[in-house]
Amino acid sequence: MHPCFVGAFADRSDASRTVIDSRYTDRSHTFDSWNTTGVRARLGAWHVPLSDLLNGAAAAGLHIERTAEAGPDGVPDLFGFLGVKA
C-alpha cells in the first residue's frame, strides 16, 4: 500500500476535495506534516510519487495484475497493487 495523497503537500481541510501542491514531487526527507503528532512529524518521511513506485515495480520485473484505491469521501489516501514476477 502507498499513502498516495496524505503528505504535507496535500491540503485535506475540505472533506469534499484534496488540493495537491508542488511538494508532491519532492523526494527529500521531511518532517512536514498536516498532523503535528503523527509519524511524519516525529520521524520524518520520504515521499515516493506514484510514478516512481510503479516504475520501480516495472524495473524489478513485476507485471501489474490489479490495482486498488481507498479513501474517505471518494478521495483516495491509499493505493495498492498486485505485482507478479514472471
Buried (B, 14 or more C-beta within 10 A) or exposed (E): EBBBBBBBBBEBEEEEEBEEEEBBEBEEEBEBBBEEEEEBBEEEBEBEBEEEBBEEBEEEEBEEEEEEBEBEEEBBBBBEBEBEEE
